[in-house]
Amino acid sequence: MCSLMRFQSEDEWFAECGMGFEPSAREAIRNSGNLLVTAGPGAGKTEILAQKASFLLKTSRCTHPQRILAISFKKDAASNIAERVKQRCGEELARRFHSMTFDAFAKDLMDRYLKAIPENFRPERSYSIGVKDEELKERLSACGMPSNERIKELTAKPLYSLSEYDRSILRDWRILLKHPGEESLLNFRMISRLAELIIKTNPIIKAYLNTSFSHVFLDEFQDTTFIQYDLLKACFMGSNCECTAVGDDKQRIMTWAGARPGIFGEFTRDFNANEVSLVMNYRSAPKLVEFQRHVFKLLGERVLSTRPDKRRDSGDGDLTLLHFADKVSEASYLAKLIKGLIDAGTPPRHIAILIRNYIDDNASEVINQLGKLGIGARNETKYQAMSSEELVGIIMSAIRLAVIDRSPDDWIHLLEILIQLKNYSDLEKIHQAKSDLSRLINDIKNDLEDSSNKKELRSIIDKILEFFSVDSLRALFPRYSNVDYVESLKDDLSELLWTNRKKEDNWKAALKRFEGDNTIPIMTVHKCKGLEFETVIFLGLEDKLFFNFGRDSDEETRVFLVAVSRAIKNLVFSTCNSRGKVIDCFLDVINDSGLVNCLFL
């Protein structure tokens, strides 16, 4: 129990990650009060939050039973920081660290306090979530309401501020929430506004929230939207909760999704927060860091203080620009380049091909040429989406246990889920849960061996979820309340798994292929945030891929920076006549830096 633990003094505590921290980072970890941490690529922003959690929990500055709430923009980021805290603090202390996305946080508030929502805005308990806005538009259109711009207008203002002059907005909310014979239909922006309304109209709930969490962490803060920031202020502004936001405005690439420009300044004013700036880049080789400094100039940064890790040789890093006449010659050359890297000892997963847009159109020939050399490569988009789904994690743990002789992490994962769902506490019931789980795994093993098509695999997936009870899983993970979304998720997983199974002789090899072993990842720049690779091949700097450059050159330049800053050691730009004209400022910074070796092939 927590009361039997020996907590460390603040002087005894030290970071256990093997990573050196600059003085400002150490200050951020131990800081009291609200804090904004700004830092460029490779500074270790997420690791600083994990270490701060370790410091707060191990020293009992976050006093039991209070907890730490971490809010991230994406599901994989939320999972990443949670796993880091577990590694730094151990299982018991990590239970007091709650990591979730903004969407999950808002939905949890709404589900928990649904009855506290004023009746005219209260959804039915069995509401549906429209994953795409088109679902909401269809309902409004079916009721004779034009819907093209109205979906955005629904959530443009906080609900508590609506008046009789907002009749059309109030009517649309009523149609989506209270339409006769239909479930309430919401999107996550609406859910965030409802969560904000709960807090604004129920001071007791806000007080409970502030008492429960002593500290709030905000990762990738530059991507926070207008609505999310309104919810954050409603929950924690003016409270005793200490908020720590980390981010880099130079990597704000979600403006199209509503990211709020100027949010760093607003946060420091609204939360009376101190600001700490980090200057180290522990990821990239010195020559790559120097190139990033040139990109910073494009974004108007005058103080170019970012520095590489001084433990690395100043000449480390390699940058190359390749220019080709056509896609076939480009793909052939890149495939041979990648083979050379693999033959020299670089694991395939440490090499990434990044593309701004249209992966299938621009990477198909590269995938084809790599295949001729016996090297696998794949579009990571669907796999990344799958990996962040809790239901997929449960399904894949069961399948791995059935296929692989030993997988203790998967066994612990499933047993913990089962015990939590069944609310088991005594040893006899836990022993029974182990026996039940063993029988399920044996059944799945036999079913997989006998499976001969995608339909049979889909039945196996259903069997796994039925064992845990789909309704119970929905209660544990409320985001799966949308039945159609769950069915679609199972269909997509069946498709991906069976596609990989058809390419291999057995399920063990198929699982390795599904999990990306020995394949080159290909992804869009937006999907690579938070990742790093020894070698990055940035395919396509042309206007056909950066088609939005004319409308928002700053945003597209930030996209360019995010891509180049994923590289640890080698950065390769690849351009091709058939994709159009290279963006002038990208070509200028490459040429003017004096760091990039240019080859016309």
C-alpha positions as CSV (number, residue, x, y, z in Angstrom):
1,M,0.0,0.0,0.0
2,C,1.0,3.6,-0.6
3,S,1.3,4.2,3.2
4,L,4.1,1.6,3.4
5,M,6.2,3.1,0.7
6,R,9.4,5.0,1.5
7,F,9.3,8.3,-0.3
8,Q,12.5,10.1,-1.3
9,S,13.5,13.5,-0.2
10,E,13.8,16.1,-2.9
11,D,17.6,16.0,-2.5
12,E,17.7,12.2,-2.9
13,W,15.6,12.1,-6.1
14,F,17.5,11.9,-9.4
15,A,16.5,11.2,-13.1
16,E,16.9,7.6,-14.0
17,C,16.8,7.8,-17.8
18,G,20.5,8.0,-18.6
19,M,19.8,11.3,-20.4
20,G,21.6,14.4,-19.4
21,F,19.4,17.4,-18.7
22,E,20.3,21.0,-19.2
23,P,19.9,23.3,-16.2
24,S,16.6,24.7,-17.5
25,A,15.2,21.2,-17.8
26,R,16.1,20.4,-14.2
27,E,14.5,23.6,-13.2
28,A,11.3,22.6,-15.1
29,I,11.2,19.2,-13.4
30,R,11.4,20.7,-9.8
31,N,9.4,23.9,-10.5
32,S,6.4,24.8,-8.3
33,G,3.5,26.7,-9.8
34,N,2.2,27.0,-13.3
35,L,4.9,26.6,-16.0
36,L,5.3,26.9,-19.8
37,V,8.3,24.9,-21.2
38,T,9.2,25.9,-24.7
39,A,11.7,23.8,-26.5
40,G,12.7,22.8,-30.1
41,P,13.0,19.4,-31.7
42,G,15.0,16.8,-29.8
43,A,14.9,18.6,-26.5
44,G,13.3,15.7,-24.7
45,K,10.0,17.5,-23.9
46,T,8.0,14.3,-23.2
47,E,10.8,12.9,-21.1
48,I,10.8,16.0,-19.0
49,L,7.1,15.5,-18.2
50,A,7.8,11.8,-17.3
51,Q,10.7,12.8,-15.0
52,K,8.6,15.5,-13.4
53,A,5.9,12.9,-12.7
54,S,8.6,10.7,-11.2
55,F,9.8,13.6,-9.0
56,L,6.3,14.5,-7.8
57,L,5.3,11.0,-7.0
58,K,8.5,9.6,-5.5
59,T,9.0,12.6,-3.3
60,S,5.3,12.8,-2.4
61,R,5.1,16.4,-3.5
62,C,2.0,15.0,-5.2
63,T,0.5,13.9,-2.0
64,H,-1.6,10.7,-1.8
65,P,-4.4,10.3,-2.8
66,Q,-4.1,13.2,-5.2
67,R,-3.2,12.3,-8.8
68,I,-1.4,13.8,-11.9
69,L,-3.4,14.3,-15.0
70,A,-1.6,14.3,-18.4
71,I,-3.4,15.5,-21.5
72,S,-2.0,15.0,-24.9
73,F,-3.2,15.7,-28.4
74,K,-2.9,12.2,-29.8
75,K,-3.6,8.7,-28.4
76,D,-0.2,7.4,-29.1
77,A,1.4,10.3,-27.3
78,A,-0.8,9.7,-24.3
79,S,0.2,6.0,-24.3
80,N,3.9,6.9,-24.7
81,I,4.1,9.2,-21.6
82,A,2.1,6.8,-19.5
83,E,4.5,4.0,-20.4
84,R,7.5,6.2,-19.6
85,V,6.1,7.1,-16.1
86,K,5.4,3.4,-15.4
87,Q,9.1,2.7,-16.2
88,R,10.3,5.5,-14.1
89,C,8.1,5.1,-11.1
90,G,6.9,1.5,-11.0
91,E,3.4,0.1,-11.2
92,E,2.1,1.3,-7.9
93,L,2.9,5.0,-8.1
94,A,2.0,5.0,-11.9
95,R,-1.6,4.2,-10.9
96,R,-1.8,7.8,-9.8
97,F,-0.7,9.1,-13.2
98,H,-3.7,9.4,-15.6
99,S,-2.8,10.0,-19.2
100,M,-5.4,10.7,-21.9
101,T,-6.2,12.8,-24.9
102,F,-8.2,16.0,-24.7
103,D,-11.1,14.1,-26.4
104,A,-11.0,11.3,-23.9
105,F,-10.8,13.8,-21.0
106,A,-13.8,15.7,-22.2
107,K,-15.8,12.5,-22.8
108,D,-14.9,11.1,-19.4
109,L,-16.2,14.4,-17.8
110,M,-19.4,14.2,-19.8
111,D,-20.1,10.5,-19.2
112,R,-19.4,10.9,-15.5
113,Y,-21.5,13.9,-14.9
114,L,-24.2,13.6,-17.6
115,K,-27.0,14.4,-15.3
116,A,-25.4,17.7,-14.3
117,I,-25.8,19.0,-17.9
118,P,-28.8,21.3,-18.2
119,E,-31.8,19.4,-19.6
120,N,-31.9,21.3,-22.9
121,F,-28.3,20.3,-23.7
122,R,-28.3,16.8,-22.1
123,P,-27.6,13.9,-24.5
124,E,-29.3,10.5,-24.1
125,R,-27.2,8.1,-22.1
126,S,-26.9,5.9,-25.3
127,Y,-25.5,8.6,-27.5
128,S,-23.5,8.0,-30.7
129,I,-20.3,9.8,-31.7
130,G,-20.1,10.9,-35.3
131,V,-16.5,10.1,-36.2
132,K,-16.9,12.3,-39.3
133,D,-18.9,15.6,-39.6
134,E,-20.8,14.1,-42.6
135,E,-22.8,12.0,-40.1
136,L,-24.0,15.2,-38.3
137,K,-24.6,17.0,-41.6
138,E,-26.8,14.1,-42.8
139,R,-29.1,14.4,-39.8
140,L,-29.4,18.2,-40.1
141,S,-30.1,17.9,-43.8
142,A,-32.7,15.2,-43.2
143,C,-34.5,17.7,-41.0
144,G,-34.4,20.4,-43.7
145,M,-31.5,22.3,-42.2
146,P,-28.6,23.5,-44.5
147,S,-25.5,22.1,-42.9
148,N,-22.3,23.1,-44.8
149,E,-21.1,25.8,-42.3
150,R,-23.4,25.0,-39.4
151,I,-21.4,22.2,-38.0
152,K,-18.5,24.6,-37.1
153,E,-21.0,27.2,-35.9
154,L,-22.4,24.6,-33.4
155,T,-19.3,24.9,-31.2
156,A,-17.9,28.3,-32.2
157,K,-19.1,29.7,-28.8
158,P,-19.3,28.3,-25.3
159,L,-22.8,26.9,-24.6
160,Y,-23.2,28.9,-21.5
161,S,-22.8,32.1,-23.6
162,L,-25.6,31.3,-26.1
163,S,-28.6,33.6,-26.0
164,E,-32.0,34.0,-27.8
165,Y,-30.0,35.5,-30.7
166,D,-28.4,32.1,-31.4
167,R,-31.7,30.5,-32.3
168,S,-30.3,28.6,-35.3
169,I,-27.5,27.1,-33.3
170,L,-29.8,26.1,-30.4
171,R,-32.2,24.5,-33.0
172,D,-29.4,22.5,-34.5
173,W,-28.2,21.3,-31.1
174,R,-31.8,20.2,-30.3
175,I,-32.0,18.2,-33.6
176,L,-28.8,16.4,-32.9
177,L,-29.6,15.8,-29.2
178,K,-33.3,15.3,-29.1
179,H,-34.6,14.2,-32.5
180,P,-37.6,11.8,-32.0
181,G,-36.7,8.2,-32.6
182,E,-33.0,8.8,-32.9
183,E,-30.0,8.5,-30.6
184,S,-28.2,11.7,-29.6
185,L,-25.5,12.3,-32.1
186,L,-22.3,14.2,-31.1
187,N,-18.8,14.9,-32.3
188,F,-15.8,15.5,-30.0
189,R,-16.0,19.2,-30.4
190,M,-19.6,19.1,-29.1
191,I,-18.5,16.8,-26.3
192,S,-15.8,19.3,-25.2
193,R,-18.3,22.1,-25.1
194,L,-20.7,20.0,-23.0
195,A,-17.8,19.2,-20.6
196,E,-17.0,22.9,-20.4
197,L,-20.7,23.6,-19.6
198,I,-20.7,21.0,-16.8
199,I,-17.7,22.7,-15.1
200,K,-19.0,26.2,-15.7
201,T,-22.4,25.5,-14.2
202,N,-21.4,23.1,-11.4
203,P,-18.8,24.6,-9.0
204,I,-18.9,21.5,-6.8
205,I,-17.8,19.3,-9.7
206,K,-15.0,21.8,-10.5
207,A,-13.9,21.7,-6.9
208,Y,-13.8,17.9,-6.9
209,L,-11.7,17.9,-10.0
210,N,-9.3,20.4,-8.6
211,T,-9.0,18.3,-5.4
212,S,-8.5,15.1,-7.3
213,F,-5.6,16.4,-9.4
214,S,-2.7,18.3,-7.9
215,H,-0.8,18.6,-11.2
216,V,-1.9,18.8,-14.8
217,F,0.6,18.2,-17.7
218,L,-0.1,19.4,-21.2
219,D,2.0,17.8,-24.0
220,E,2.4,19.2,-27.5
221,F,0.6,22.3,-26.3
222,Q,1.1,24.2,-29.5
223,D,-1.5,22.0,-31.2
224,T,-4.3,22.8,-28.6
225,T,-7.4,24.0,-30.2
226,F,-9.7,27.0,-29.3
227,I,-12.3,24.7,-27.8
228,Q,-9.8,22.5,-25.9
229,Y,-8.2,25.6,-24.4
230,D,-11.6,26.9,-23.3
231,L,-12.2,23.6,-21.5
232,L,-8.8,23.7,-19.9
233,K,-9.5,27.2,-18.5
234,A,-12.9,26.2,-17.3
235,C,-11.4,23.2,-15.3
236,F,-8.2,24.6,-13.9
237,M,-7.6,28.3,-14.3
238,G,-7.6,30.0,-10.9
239,S,-7.3,26.7,-9.0
240,N,-4.6,25.3,-6.9
241,C,-3.7,22.7,-9.6
242,E,-0.2,23.3,-11.0
243,C,-0.3,23.2,-14.8
244,T,2.8,22.5,-16.8
245,A,2.5,23.0,-20.6
246,V,5.3,21.9,-23.0
247,G,5.5,22.6,-26.7
248,D,7.2,24.3,-29.6
249,D,5.4,26.9,-31.7
250,K,7.8,26.1,-34.6
251,Q,6.2,22.7,-34.8
252,R,2.5,23.9,-34.8
253,I,1.2,22.0,-37.8
254,M,-2.4,21.5,-36.8
255,T,-3.8,25.0,-37.6
256,W,-6.1,23.3,-40.2
257,A,-7.7,21.4,-37.3
258,G,-8.2,24.4,-35.1
259,A,-4.9,24.8,-33.3
260,R,-4.9,28.2,-31.5
261,P,-2.2,30.6,-32.7
262,G,-0.6,32.6,-29.8
263,I,-1.6,30.1,-27.2
264,F,1.7,30.2,-25.4
265,G,1.3,33.9,-24.6
266,E,-2.4,33.3,-23.6
267,F,-1.4,30.5,-21.2
268,T,1.3,32.5,-19.4
269,R,-1.2,35.4,-18.9
270,D,-4.3,33.3,-18.0
271,F,-2.4,31.0,-15.7
272,N,0.2,33.4,-14.4
273,A,2.8,30.9,-15.5
274,N,6.6,31.2,-15.5
275,E,8.4,30.3,-18.8
276,V,11.4,28.1,-19.2
277,S,13.1,27.7,-22.6
278,L,15.3,24.7,-23.5
279,V,18.1,25.0,-26.0
280,M,19.5,21.5,-26.3
281,N,18.8,19.1,-29.2
282,Y,19.7,15.6,-28.0
283,R,18.3,13.8,-31.0
284,S,20.0,15.1,-34.2
285,A,23.7,15.1,-35.2
286,P,25.4,18.5,-35.0
287,K,25.2,19.1,-38.8
288,L,21.5,18.4,-38.8
289,V,21.0,20.7,-35.9
290,E,22.8,23.4,-37.8
291,F,20.5,22.9,-40.8
292,Q,17.5,23.1,-38.5
293,R,18.7,26.5,-37.3
294,H,18.6,27.7,-41.0
295,V,15.0,26.5,-41.2
296,F,14.3,28.5,-38.0
297,K,15.2,31.6,-39.9
298,L,12.5,31.0,-42.4
299,L,10.0,31.1,-39.5
300,G,11.4,34.4,-38.3
301,E,13.3,33.2,-35.3
302,R,16.0,35.7,-34.5
303,V,17.6,34.1,-31.4
304,L,19.1,30.9,-32.8
305,S,20.2,29.3,-29.6
306,T,19.5,25.6,-30.3
307,R,22.6,23.5,-29.6
308,P,23.5,19.9,-30.3
309,D,24.6,17.4,-27.7
310,K,28.2,18.4,-26.9
311,R,29.2,14.7,-26.5
312,R,28.8,14.2,-30.3
313,D,31.5,15.1,-32.8
314,S,30.8,18.4,-34.5
315,G,31.2,16.8,-38.0
316,D,28.5,14.2,-37.3
317,G,25.5,14.1,-39.7
318,D,25.0,13.8,-43.4
319,L,22.6,15.8,-45.6
320,T,21.9,15.0,-49.3
321,L,19.6,16.4,-52.0
322,L,18.8,14.0,-54.8
323,H,17.1,15.3,-58.0
324,F,15.7,12.9,-60.6
325,A,14.0,13.2,-64.0
326,D,11.2,10.7,-63.2
327,K,9.7,8.6,-60.5
328,V,11.1,5.2,-61.7
329,S,14.7,6.3,-61.6
330,E,14.1,7.9,-58.3
331,A,12.6,4.8,-56.8
332,S,15.3,2.6,-58.2
333,Y,18.1,4.8,-56.7
334,L,16.4,5.1,-53.3
335,A,15.8,1.4,-53.1
336,K,19.5,0.7,-53.6
337,L,20.4,3.4,-51.2
338,I,18.2,1.8,-48.5
339,K,19.6,-1.6,-49.2
340,G,23.1,-0.2,-48.7
341,L,22.1,1.2,-45.3
342,I,20.6,-2.1,-44.3
343,D,23.6,-4.1,-45.5
344,A,25.8,-1.7,-43.4
345,G,23.8,-2.6,-40.3
346,T,20.9,-0.2,-40.0
347,P,17.7,-2.0,-39.0
348,P,14.8,-1.3,-41.5
349,R,12.6,0.3,-38.8
350,H,15.4,2.9,-38.2
351,I,14.9,4.2,-41.8
352,A,11.8,6.2,-42.7
353,I,10.4,7.6,-45.9
354,L,8.4,10.8,-45.1
355,I,5.9,12.4,-47.5
356,R,3.8,15.5,-47.2
357,N,0.7,14.1,-48.9
358,Y,-0.6,11.3,-51.2
359,I,1.5,8.4,-49.9
360,D,-0.1,5.8,-52.3
361,D,0.5,7.9,-55.4
362,N,4.1,8.8,-54.5
363,A,5.5,5.8,-52.7
364,S,4.1,2.9,-54.7
365,E,7.1,2.7,-57.1
366,V,9.5,2.9,-54.2
367,I,7.7,0.0,-52.5
368,N,7.8,-1.9,-55.8
369,Q,11.6,-1.4,-56.2
370,L,12.3,-2.3,-52.6
371,G,10.3,-5.4,-53.0
372,K,12.6,-6.4,-56.0
373,L,15.5,-6.2,-53.6
374,G,13.7,-8.3,-50.9
375,I,13.0,-5.4,-48.6
376,G,9.5,-4.8,-47.3
377,A,8.0,-1.3,-47.0
378,R,4.5,-0.1,-46.1
379,N,2.2,2.8,-45.6
380,E,2.0,3.1,-41.8
381,T,-1.2,5.2,-41.7
382,K,-3.7,2.4,-41.0
383,Y,-1.2,0.6,-38.7
384,Q,-0.6,3.7,-36.6
385,A,-4.3,4.3,-36.2
386,M,-4.8,0.6,-35.1
387,S,-1.9,0.7,-32.6
388,S,-3.5,3.4,-30.5
389,E,-6.9,1.6,-30.1
390,E,-7.4,-0.1,-26.7
391,L,-9.6,-2.8,-28.2
392,V,-7.0,-3.6,-30.8
393,G,-4.4,-3.9,-28.0
394,I,-6.6,-6.5,-26.3
395,I,-7.2,-8.5,-29.4
396,M,-3.5,-8.5,-30.4
397,S,-2.4,-9.5,-26.9
398,A,-4.7,-12.5,-27.1
399,I,-3.5,-13.4,-30.6
400,R,0.2,-13.0,-29.7
401,L,-0.3,-15.3,-26.6
402,A,-1.9,-17.9,-28.9
403,V,0.9,-17.7,-31.5
404,I,4.1,-17.0,-29.5
405,D,5.3,-19.4,-26.8
406,R,6.1,-16.7,-24.3
407,S,4.7,-13.2,-24.1
408,P,4.5,-12.3,-20.4
409,D,3.6,-8.6,-21.0
410,D,0.6,-9.6,-23.0
411,W,-0.5,-12.1,-20.3
412,I,-0.2,-9.4,-17.6
413,H,-2.1,-6.9,-19.8
414,L,-5.1,-9.2,-20.4
415,L,-5.2,-10.5,-16.8
416,E,-5.3,-6.9,-15.5
417,I,-8.1,-6.0,-17.9
418,L,-10.1,-9.0,-16.9
419,I,-9.7,-8.4,-13.2
420,Q,-10.6,-4.8,-13.6
421,L,-13.7,-5.6,-15.7
422,K,-14.9,-8.3,-13.3
423,N,-13.9,-6.3,-10.2
424,Y,-12.1,-9.3,-8.7
425,S,-10.2,-8.9,-5.5
426,D,-9.9,-12.2,-3.7
427,L,-7.3,-14.8,-4.7
428,E,-9.8,-17.5,-5.6
429,K,-11.5,-15.4,-8.2
430,I,-8.2,-14.2,-9.6
431,H,-7.1,-17.8,-9.9
432,Q,-10.3,-18.5,-11.8
433,A,-9.6,-15.6,-14.1
434,K,-6.2,-17.0,-14.9
435,S,-7.8,-20.4,-15.8
436,D,-10.5,-18.8,-17.9
437,L,-7.9,-16.8,-19.8
438,S,-5.7,-19.8,-20.4
439,R,-8.7,-21.7,-21.9
440,L,-9.4,-18.7,-24.2
441,I,-5.8,-18.6,-25.4
442,N,-5.9,-22.3,-26.2
443,D,-9.1,-22.0,-28.1
444,I,-7.7,-19.0,-30.1
445,K,-4.6,-21.0,-30.9
446,N,-6.6,-23.9,-32.3
447,D,-9.0,-21.5,-34.2
448,L,-6.1,-19.6,-35.8
449,E,-4.5,-22.9,-36.9
450,D,-7.8,-23.9,-38.6
451,S,-8.6,-20.5,-40.1
452,S,-8.5,-20.3,-43.9
453,N,-10.1,-16.9,-44.7
454,K,-10.8,-13.4,-43.4
455,K,-14.3,-14.3,-42.3
456,E,-13.0,-17.0,-39.9
457,L,-10.4,-14.5,-38.6
458,R,-13.2,-12.0,-37.9
459,S,-15.1,-14.6,-35.9
460,I,-11.9,-15.2,-33.8
461,I,-11.8,-11.4,-33.1
462,D,-15.4,-11.5,-32.1
463,K,-14.7,-14.4,-29.8
464,I,-11.9,-12.5,-28.0
465,L,-14.1,-9.5,-27.4
466,E,-17.1,-11.5,-26.3
467,F,-14.9,-13.2,-23.7
468,F,-14.2,-9.9,-22.1
469,S,-17.8,-8.7,-22.7
470,V,-18.2,-5.9,-25.2
471,D,-20.5,-4.0,-23.0
472,S,-18.0,-4.1,-20.1
473,L,-15.3,-2.9,-22.4
474,R,-17.4,0.0,-23.5
475,A,-17.9,0.9,-19.8
476,L,-14.1,0.8,-19.3
477,F,-13.4,2.6,-22.6
478,P,-16.4,4.9,-23.3
479,R,-15.1,6.0,-26.7
480,Y,-16.4,2.7,-28.1
481,S,-20.0,3.5,-27.4
482,N,-20.5,3.9,-31.2
483,V,-21.4,0.4,-32.3
484,D,-20.7,1.2,-36.0
485,Y,-17.2,2.4,-35.1
486,V,-16.4,-0.8,-33.2
487,E,-17.6,-3.0,-36.1
488,S,-15.6,-0.9,-38.6
489,L,-12.5,-1.3,-36.3
490,K,-12.9,-5.0,-36.3
491,D,-13.4,-5.2,-40.0
492,D,-10.2,-3.1,-40.6
493,L,-8.2,-5.2,-38.2
494,S,-9.4,-8.4,-39.9
495,E,-8.4,-7.0,-43.3
496,L,-4.9,-5.9,-42.2
497,L,-4.2,-9.1,-40.3
498,W,-5.4,-11.4,-43.1
499,T,-3.5,-9.4,-45.7
500,N,-0.3,-10.1,-43.8
501,R,-1.2,-13.8,-43.1
502,K,-1.6,-14.4,-46.9
503,K,2.0,-13.3,-47.4
504,E,3.5,-15.6,-44.9
505,D,3.6,-19.4,-44.2
506,N,2.5,-19.2,-40.6
507,W,0.9,-16.9,-38.0
508,K,4.1,-16.2,-36.2
509,A,5.7,-14.7,-39.3
510,A,2.4,-12.9,-40.2
511,L,2.4,-11.2,-36.8
512,K,6.0,-10.0,-37.2
513,R,5.0,-8.6,-40.6
514,F,1.8,-7.0,-39.1
515,E,3.9,-5.4,-36.4
516,G,6.3,-4.0,-38.9
517,D,9.4,-6.1,-38.2
518,N,12.0,-5.7,-41.0
519,T,9.9,-3.2,-43.0
520,I,10.6,0.4,-44.0
521,P,8.0,2.7,-42.5
522,I,6.4,5.2,-44.9
523,M,4.3,7.9,-43.4
524,T,3.0,11.5,-43.7
525,V,4.8,14.2,-41.8
526,H,1.8,14.7,-39.6
527,K,2.0,11.0,-38.5
528,C,5.7,11.2,-37.7
529,K,5.5,13.7,-34.9
530,G,7.2,12.4,-31.7
531,L,9.1,9.8,-33.7
532,E,12.8,9.7,-34.7
533,F,14.8,7.6,-37.2
534,E,18.5,7.2,-37.9
535,T,17.9,8.0,-41.5
536,V,15.0,10.1,-42.9
537,I,14.3,10.2,-46.6
538,F,12.0,13.2,-47.3
539,L,10.4,12.4,-50.6
540,G,8.9,15.3,-52.4
541,L,9.5,19.0,-51.9
542,E,7.4,20.0,-54.9
543,D,4.3,22.2,-55.1
544,K,2.1,19.3,-56.0
545,L,2.7,17.9,-52.5
546,F,2.9,21.2,-50.7
547,F,-0.2,22.5,-52.5
548,N,-1.3,24.7,-49.6
549,F,2.0,26.6,-49.6
550,G,0.5,29.6,-51.4
551,R,-2.2,30.0,-48.8
552,D,-0.2,29.4,-45.6
553,S,3.6,29.3,-46.2
554,D,4.3,29.5,-42.4
555,E,2.3,26.3,-41.7
556,E,4.0,24.5,-44.6
557,T,7.4,25.6,-43.5
558,R,6.6,24.2,-40.0
559,V,5.7,20.9,-41.7
560,F,9.1,21.0,-43.4
561,L,10.8,21.5,-40.1
562,V,9.0,18.7,-38.4
563,A,10.1,16.3,-41.2
564,V,13.8,17.3,-41.2
565,S,13.9,17.2,-37.4
566,R,13.0,13.5,-37.2
567,A,16.4,12.5,-38.5
568,I,19.1,11.4,-36.0
569,K,22.1,10.9,-38.3
570,N,21.2,11.1,-42.0
571,L,18.8,13.3,-43.9
572,V,18.0,12.7,-47.6
573,F,15.8,15.0,-49.7
574,S,14.5,13.5,-52.9
575,T,12.9,15.6,-55.7
576,C,11.6,14.7,-59.1
577,N,10.6,16.7,-62.2
578,S,7.3,14.8,-62.6
579,R,6.0,16.1,-59.3
580,G,6.3,19.7,-60.3
581,K,8.4,22.6,-59.2
582,V,10.4,22.5,-55.9
583,I,9.2,25.1,-53.4
584,D,11.6,28.0,-53.8
585,C,12.3,28.7,-50.1
586,F,13.0,25.0,-49.4
587,L,15.5,24.9,-52.2
588,D,17.0,28.2,-51.0
589,V,17.6,27.0,-47.5
590,I,19.1,23.8,-48.7
591,N,21.5,25.6,-51.0
592,D,22.3,28.5,-48.7
593,S,23.0,26.4,-45.7
594,G,26.2,25.0,-47.2
595,L,25.6,21.7,-45.5
596,V,23.7,19.7,-48.1
597,N,25.5,17.7,-50.8
598,C,23.4,18.1,-54.0
599,L,23.3,15.4,-56.7
600,F,21.4,15.5,-60.0
601,L,20.8,12.0,-61.2
